[in-house]
Amino acid sequence: MKKIQLLSLLLTAALLCASFSLPVCAVGADSAFSDSASDAAAGQAAIGGPSHTVRAKSALLLELNSDQILLEQNADQQIYPASLTKIMTCLLTLEHGTLSDVVTVSETALQNLDAAGSTAGLQAGEQLTLEQLLYCMMLSSANEACNVAAEYVAGSVEAFVDMMNAEAAALGCTGTHFANPHGLHDENHYTTARDLSLIAKEALKSETFQTITSTVAYEVPATNLSEARELQTTNLLETPGSRYYYEYASGVKTGFTRAAGRCLVSAAERNGRTIIAVTLN
């Protein structure tokens, strides 16, 4: 994918106000922050003030410990979430699955996926543990891994999508409707920055979710159909050596489709405080 410039949500400004400093959004392996002086100046604007806006259709900044919203911008606008969908898919899989279970990739799990979409190269008949599958899902953003997990949890992708929508409603989401477990474009698949903050907040209660989404590199051992796989996170905030590396970053998920644009749920922790940032399109 081509590199583009994306002005990220300016967490630095927010967190200066909160005695907590970090950059905002990193981004998939093919995205970048803007380095312009005007962007830096914008970061000095009063958080939540009328002059503080970000180049995203929708954004929300949440201090997790207190539930204080530090910034919101069109936070209830319905937006396509792309692979941020996988936060919910991972959450439900962790709630209903056992990490040591061995799952088998079915033919149906590989159907109706964009050939240009993210993949871990899973093959029909391949067997791996649920834990390994979740690393494929959250680090490599493998779309087929989401379908495999859906079938494992609910018996079918359709039944799993029903579970996703039920869970969203239970969490208080009011602007969300899921149509698939991976986030490939569907006009009936949308959410909001506010709803994503609720989903991410719930997911981050899981230590396993935190571990997976803050992992930089992971090796899936050889399977019955594949040699070992080396997975790398798509979140450059977490990648040592990246110009965007930030030592306090701790996940969560990048996303991109042409319809959704660049999307990110990011998190950072310092001095016992956690900040979640959602930026959409």
HELIX and SHEET records of a PDB file:
HELIX    1   1 LEU A   11  CYS A   17  1                                   7    
HELIX    2   2 ALA A   37  ALA A   42  1                                   6    
HELIX    3   3 ALA A   82  LEU A   84  5                                   3    
HELIX    4   4 THR A   85  HIS A   96  1                                  12    
HELIX    5   5 THR A  108  LEU A  110  5                                   3    
HELIX    6   6 LEU A  130  MET A  138  1                                   9    
HELIX    7   7 ASN A  143  ALA A  154  1                                  12    
HELIX    8   8 VAL A  157  ALA A  170  1                                  14    
HELIX    9   9 ALA A  193  ALA A  203  1                                  11    
HELIX   10  10 GLU A  207  THR A  213  1                                   7    
HELIX   11  11 LEU A  236  GLU A  238  5                                   3    
SHEET    1   A 2 ILE A   4  LEU A   6  0                                        
SHEET    2   A 2 SER A  31  PHE A  33  1                                        
SHEET    1   B 5 GLN A  68  GLN A  73  0                                        
SHEET    2   B 5 SER A  58  GLU A  63 -1                                        
SHEET    3   B 5 ARG A 273  LEU A 280 -1                                        
SHEET    4   B 5 GLY A 261  ARG A 270 -1                                        
SHEET    5   B 5 ALA A 249  THR A 257 -1                                        
SHEET    1   C 2 VAL A 102  THR A 104  0                                        
SHEET    2   C 2 GLN A 127  THR A 129 -1                                        
SHEET    1   D 2 ALA A 217  VAL A 220  0                                        
SHEET    2   D 2 ARG A 229  GLN A 232 -1                                        
END                                                                             
